[in-house]
């Protein structure tokens, strides 16, 4: 009897593995192309009529593609199409707000989708985390990337209608997780203001911070409905997604000082504050790391809230947000700090010598420039206006401050310590990533502001806040510091 039961259970397991892993998921409507080169007029017609971009009787007669940057290893193209006459005039009248372009994001695993990888991915997703299953680093990296794809597709499928901020229309999406096939057709927002190439203005920054405050307020201390669909720590530089560090902050900072020794103007590596920045960050690293990851109140954050993912409609000041691969739980201040130091034009955040004489609720914040403090107040006021009542400004300011410092540490260790001025120019010429990597002025700003803020970490305020209980293996993948 025991033998029969074991044989039956093994048969069920093998059948499940075959169905889930070996069998390629089929699309109910049309065959998904493997690459942009495989797109056809018939396929685009079916997808876009299914999504409502074009009427069901319309047909696409021709199209061109334009390669775009973005996504996490996605192939991203803008497709500009033409419709067969005589329907075009009729469609232009009926679809006044539509355009003849769409953005396609797709990925095909190809040689990566081996049986071995499929089986290991299945084990990674199935075996309880408490068992601490150890897999090759290549599989862990693949698992992380696939989760990013999966999270964005699920966001558009299940949650986009609840976030209460503008997002592009998703006309169609498809995923085949184990065979590493993902596809999305999204509204093209290229006609809107993307802040390129020099960053968003002060006025646009105000709109953008007010926009993200609506997202944060919607899920403020109410993350249960979305917890299983997003990262436990939003942001590609946070939580288990963060790459292990090869050196301490101070050593990486010293290495950066050698590579960027030619920085001039208002920047002097021998300045007292700049000279000691690496050492000060190293001493605070464990405290900052712990509080950035585990402080409350928690909400849902975008996790990559930067210039290449934001579009402002100047007609009505609405802000559209794309690329939700890294959305997850976290402090709202994480999105705020990341945006201000990666996406606003030079001069919006004033340098440390331009002090604010303003006070907020009786507290002085003279270590901020007037504009930076103004933007923090705009975000916090927007939270209050949306119904958040349990978040005083002094606590938000400290959460913002430690997020600026944590992101600075990340940039020093993972980016700046291995970069040169030539790399910055390459990022600039190709408009890659945020301004923190493609602008010398923004790199200097990050370091100058961090050199000031590092002296104003208020441990008393931060230690009085509620904290998450950290997972047992958290510090196996985060910076290897002990909890203070």
C-alpha positions in Angstrom: 0.0 0.0 0.0 2.8 2.4 0.9 4.6 1.6 -2.3 1.5 2.4 -4.4 0.9 5.6 -2.6 4.5 6.7 -3.2 4.3 5.7 -6.8 1.1 7.6 -7.2 2.5 10.7 -5.5 5.6 10.6 -7.7 3.4 10.3 -10.8 1.4 13.4 -9.8 4.7 15.3 -9.2 6.1 14.4 -12.5 2.9 15.3 -14.3 2.8 18.7 -12.5 6.5 19.4 -13.4 5.7 18.5 -17.0 2.6 20.8 -17.2 4.2 23.7 -15.3 7.8 23.6 -16.6 8.1 21.7 -19.8 4.9 22.6 -21.5 4.9 25.9 -23.2 2.0 28.1 -22.2 -0.2 29.0 -25.2 -1.9 32.2 -25.9 -5.7 32.0 -26.2 -5.9 34.7 -28.9 -2.7 34.8 -31.0 0.8 33.6 -31.3 3.3 35.8 -29.4 6.4 36.8 -31.4 9.8 36.0 -30.1 11.4 39.3 -30.9 10.6 42.7 -32.4 11.7 41.4 -35.8 8.9 38.8 -35.7 6.1 41.5 -35.4 3.6 41.4 -38.2 0.7 43.6 -39.3 -1.7 40.8 -38.5 -0.4 40.4 -35.0 -0.5 44.1 -34.2 -4.0 44.4 -35.6 -5.2 41.6 -33.4 -3.5 43.0 -30.3 -4.5 46.6 -30.6 -8.1 45.9 -31.6 -8.3 43.5 -28.7 -7.0 46.3 -26.4 -9.3 49.0 -27.8 -6.7 51.2 -29.4 -8.2 50.7 -32.9 -11.7 49.6 -33.9 -12.3 45.9 -34.5 -12.9 46.5 -38.3 -9.6 48.4 -38.7 -6.4 46.8 -40.2 -2.8 47.8 -39.9 -1.2 48.0 -43.4 2.4 48.9 -42.4 4.5 49.8 -39.4 8.0 50.8 -38.4 9.9 50.2 -35.1 12.2 52.3 -33.1 14.4 50.8 -30.4 14.0 52.3 -27.0 16.0 52.0 -23.8 14.4 50.9 -20.6 13.0 47.9 -18.7 15.0 45.2 -17.0 16.6 43.3 -19.9 13.3 43.8 -21.9 13.4 44.5 -25.6 11.5 47.8 -25.9 10.4 49.3 -29.2 8.1 52.0 -30.3 5.8 50.8 -33.1 4.5 53.5 -35.4 1.7 52.0 -37.6 -0.5 53.0 -40.5 -4.1 51.9 -41.0 -5.6 50.9 -44.3 -7.7 53.5 -46.1 -10.6 54.4 -46.1 -10.9 53.7 -42.4 -8.2 56.1 -41.3 -10.4 59.2 -41.5 -13.2 57.5 -39.7 -10.9 56.3 -37.0 -9.3 59.7 -36.5 -12.8 61.1 -35.9 -13.9 58.4 -33.5 -10.5 58.1 -31.7 -9.6 61.8 -31.3 -7.3 61.1 -28.4 -5.5 58.1 -29.8 -2.3 58.0 -31.7 -0.8 55.7 -34.3 2.0 54.4 -32.1 2.4 51.9 -29.3 5.2 50.7 -27.0 6.0 47.0 -27.1 8.0 45.4 -24.2 9.0 41.8 -24.7 11.5 39.2 -23.7 12.2 35.7 -25.0 14.4 33.5 -22.8 15.8 31.5 -25.7 18.8 29.5 -24.6 18.2 30.5 -21.0 15.0 28.5 -20.8 16.7 25.1 -20.3 15.2 22.3 -18.5 17.7 22.7 -15.7 16.9 26.3 -15.2 13.2 25.7 -15.4 13.5 23.0 -12.7 15.6 25.1 -10.4 13.3 28.1 -10.8 10.3 25.9 -9.9 12.2 24.7 -6.8 13.0 28.3 -5.9 9.4 29.3 -6.1 8.1 26.2 -4.4 10.4 25.4 -1.6 9.7 27.4 1.6 12.1 30.3 2.2 12.8 29.0 5.7 14.6 26.0 4.1 17.2 28.4 2.6 17.6 26.6 -0.6 21.0 27.4 -2.2 21.1 27.7 -5.9 23.8 28.9 -8.4 24.1 32.7 -8.5 23.1 32.7 -12.2 19.8 31.1 -11.2 19.3 33.6 -8.4 19.9 36.4 -10.8 17.5 35.0 -13.3 14.9 34.4 -10.6 15.2 38.1 -9.6 14.8 39.3 -13.1 11.8 37.1 -13.8 10.1 38.3 -10.6 10.6 41.9 -11.9 8.9 41.0 -15.2 6.1 39.1 -13.4 5.5 41.9 -10.9 5.1 44.5 -13.7 2.7 42.3 -15.6 0.6 41.6 -12.5 0.6 45.3 -11.7 -1.1 46.2 -15.0 -3.4 43.2 -14.8 -4.5 43.3 -11.2 -3.6 46.6 -9.5 -3.4 49.5 -12.0 -7.0 50.5 -11.4 -6.4 50.9 -7.7 -3.2 53.1 -7.6 -5.1 56.3 -8.3 -2.3 57.9 -10.4 -2.1 58.1 -14.2 -0.3 55.2 -15.9 -0.1 54.2 -19.5 -2.9 52.0 -20.9 -1.9 48.4 -21.2 -3.6 47.0 -24.3 -2.4 43.5 -23.8 0.0 41.4 -21.7 1.1 37.8 -21.7 3.5 35.8 -19.6 5.0 32.3 -19.7 7.2 32.3 -16.6 9.1 29.1 -16.9 9.7 29.5 -20.6 10.8 33.1 -20.0 8.4 34.7 -22.4 6.8 38.0 -21.5 5.0 40.5 -23.7 3.2 43.9 -23.1 1.7 46.4 -25.5 1.5 49.8 -23.8 0.3 53.3 -24.5 3.0 55.5 -26.1 3.6 58.6 -23.9 6.4 60.1 -26.0 4.4 63.2 -26.8 4.5 64.2 -23.1 7.3 66.1 -21.2 9.9 63.6 -20.1 12.3 66.0 -18.5 15.1 65.2 -20.9 17.9 65.8 -21.1 18.7 68.0 -18.1 16.0 67.0 -15.6 12.6 68.3 -14.4 12.1 71.9 -13.4 11.0 73.0 -9.9 7.4 73.4 -11.0 7.4 69.9 -12.6 9.1 68.5 -9.5 6.2 69.8 -7.4 3.6 68.1 -9.7 5.6 64.8 -9.5 5.9 64.8 -5.7 2.2 65.5 -5.4 1.5 62.6 -7.7 3.6 60.0 -5.8 2.1 61.2 -2.5 -1.3 60.0 -3.9 0.1 56.6 -4.5 1.7 56.4 -1.1 -1.4 57.6 0.7 -3.6 55.0 -1.1 -1.7 52.1 0.5 -0.6 53.9 3.7 -0.4 51.1 6.4 -2.8 49.1 4.1 -0.4 46.9 2.2 -2.1 43.6 2.9 -4.0 43.5 -0.4 -0.9 43.8 -2.5 1.9 42.3 -0.4 2.1 39.0 -2.4 2.2 40.8 -5.7 5.1 43.1 -5.2 8.7 43.1 -3.7 9.0 42.9 0.1 11.4 45.9 -0.3 10.6 48.1 -3.2 13.5 49.6 -5.2 16.3 47.8 -7.2 18.9 48.9 -4.6 17.1 47.5 -1.6 16.4 44.2 0.0 17.3 40.8 -1.6 17.7 42.5 -5.1 20.8 44.4 -4.0 24.1 43.0 -5.1 26.7 42.0 -2.4 29.3 44.7 -1.6 32.9 44.0 -2.4 34.3 46.7 -0.2 33.3 49.0 2.7 32.0 52.5 2.1 35.1 54.3 3.1 37.4 52.2 0.9 35.0 52.6 -2.1 34.8 56.3 -1.4 38.6 56.6 -1.4 38.7 54.7 -4.7 36.1 57.0 -6.2 38.2 60.0 -5.1 41.1 58.7 -7.2 38.9 58.1 -10.3 37.2 61.4 -10.0 40.2 63.5 -8.9 39.6 65.9 -11.8 36.3 67.2 -10.3 36.6 71.0 -10.1 34.5 74.1 -9.5 32.7 74.2 -6.1 34.1 70.7 -5.3 37.3 70.1 -3.3 38.2 66.6 -2.2 40.3 68.2 0.6 37.3 70.0 2.1 36.9 68.9 5.7 33.4 67.5 5.3 34.0 65.7 2.0 37.3 64.2 3.2 35.5 62.5 6.1 32.3 61.5 4.3 33.3 57.9 3.6 34.4 57.3 7.2 31.2 58.8 8.6 29.0 56.8 6.3 30.8 53.6 7.2 30.2 54.2 10.9 26.5 54.8 10.3 26.0 52.1 7.6 24.4 49.4 9.8 22.1 51.9 11.5 20.9 53.5 8.2 20.6 50.1 6.4 18.4 48.7 9.2 16.1 51.7 9.5 15.7 52.2 5.7 14.5 48.6 5.4 12.4 48.2 8.5 11.1 51.6 9.7 7.3 52.2 9.6 4.8 53.4 8.4 5.0 51.2 5.3 3.3 51.8 2.0 3.6 50.8 -1.7 6.5 52.6 -3.4 7.3 52.7 -7.1 10.9 51.7 -6.5 12.4 53.4 -9.6 10.8 56.8 -9.6 13.2 58.7 -11.9 13.4 60.8 -15.0 13.2 58.0 -17.5 10.0 56.6 -16.0 8.0 59.9 -15.6 6.0 61.9 -18.1 4.3 65.2 -17.4 1.3 66.4 -19.4 1.8 70.2 -19.4 -1.8 70.7 -20.5 -3.3 69.6 -17.1 -0.2 68.9 -15.0 -0.9 65.2 -14.7 2.0 62.9 -14.2 2.2 59.4 -15.9 4.4 56.7 -14.4 5.8 53.7 -16.2 8.1 50.7 -15.5 6.7 49.1 -12.3 9.2 46.2 -12.1 10.6 47.3 -8.8 7.4 48.4 -7.0 7.1 47.0 -3.5 6.8 47.8 0.2 8.8 50.6 1.8 9.0 54.1 3.1 7.4 56.8 0.9 10.5 58.9 1.5 12.5 56.3 -0.5 10.7 57.4 -3.7 11.1 61.1 -2.8 14.8 60.9 -2.1 15.5 58.9 -5.2 13.5 61.2 -7.4 15.1 64.4 -6.2 18.7 63.1 -6.6 18.2 61.5 -10.0 15.7 63.5 -11.9 15.6 67.3 -11.2 17.6 69.9 -13.1 20.7 71.6 -11.8 19.9 74.2 -9.2 16.5 72.8 -8.1 18.2 71.4 -5.0 20.5 74.1 -3.7 24.0 73.5 -2.5 24.7 73.2 1.2 25.9 76.8 1.4 22.4 78.1 0.6 20.7 77.5 3.9 17.0 77.7 4.7 16.0 79.9 7.6 12.5 78.4 7.7 11.1 76.3 10.5 8.5 73.6 10.4 6.4 73.0 13.5 9.0 75.0 15.5 12.0 72.9 14.2 14.8 74.5 12.2 16.1 72.8 9.1 19.0 75.1 8.2 20.9 72.2 6.7 18.5 72.2 3.8 18.4 74.7 0.9 15.2 76.6 0.5 14.0 74.7 -2.6 14.8 71.2 -1.2 12.9 72.0 2.0 10.0 73.5 -0.1 9.7 70.3 -2.1 9.7 68.1 1.1 6.9 70.2 2.5 4.9 69.9 -0.7 5.2 66.1 -0.6 4.3 66.0 3.1 1.4 68.4 2.7 0.0 66.3 -0.2 0.1 63.2 2.1 -1.9 65.0 4.8 -4.3 66.3 2.1 -4.9 62.7 1.0 -5.8 61.6 4.6 -2.5 60.5 6.2 -2.6 61.5 9.8 0.1 59.5 11.6 3.3 60.9 10.0 4.8 64.1 11.5 7.1 66.1 9.3 10.1 65.6 11.6 9.9 61.8 11.2 9.4 62.1 7.4 12.4 64.4 7.2 14.6 61.8 9.0 13.3 59.0 6.7 14.1 61.2 3.7 17.6 62.0 5.1 18.6 58.4 5.7 17.3 57.4 2.3 19.5 60.0 0.7 22.5 58.7 2.6 21.7 55.1 1.9 21.3 55.8 -1.9 24.6 57.7 -1.7 26.3 54.7 -0.1 24.8 52.4 -2.8 26.1 54.7 -5.6 29.6 55.0 -4.1 30.0 51.2 -3.7 28.2 49.9 -6.7 28.7 52.7 -9.2 31.1 55.5 -8.6 33.9 53.4 -7.2 34.3 51.6 -10.5 33.4 54.5 -12.8 35.5 57.3 -14.4 34.5 60.6 -16.0 34.4 58.8 -19.4 31.7 56.5 -18.0 29.7 59.6 -17.0 29.9 61.0 -20.5 28.8 57.6 -21.9 25.8 57.6 -19.7 25.1 61.2 -20.7 25.4 60.6 -24.4 23.1 57.6 -24.4 20.6 59.1 -21.8 21.1 56.0 -19.7 19.6 55.7 -16.2 19.2 58.8 -14.0 21.1 62.1 -13.7 23.1 60.7 -10.8 25.1 58.7 -13.3 25.1 61.0 -16.4 25.7 64.4 -14.9 28.9 65.5 -13.1 26.9 68.3 -11.4 24.5 65.8 -9.9 27.3 63.5 -8.7 28.9 66.5 -7.0 25.5 67.5 -5.6 24.9 64.0 -4.1 28.2 64.0 -2.3 28.0 67.7 -1.1 24.5 67.2 0.3 25.4 63.9 1.9 28.4 65.5 3.5 26.0 67.9 5.2 23.2 65.5 6.0 25.4 62.8 7.5 25.9 65.1 10.5 22.1 65.4 11.1 21.0 61.8 11.5 18.7 61.9 14.6 19.0 58.4 16.1 16.6 59.4 18.9 13.8 60.2 16.5 14.4 57.2 14.4 14.7 54.8 17.3 11.3 55.8 18.7 9.4 54.7 15.6 7.8 51.3 15.0 9.9 48.8 13.1 9.3 45.6 11.1 10.7 42.4 12.5 13.7 41.7 10.2 13.8 38.3 8.5 16.4 36.0 9.9 18.5 35.9 6.7 18.2 39.6 5.9 21.8 40.4 6.4 22.9 37.6 4.3 22.1 39.6 1.2 22.1 43.2 2.4 25.3 45.0 3.5 26.9 42.7 6.0 26.6 44.8 9.1 25.2 43.7 12.4 22.0 45.3 13.7 22.7 48.0 16.3 
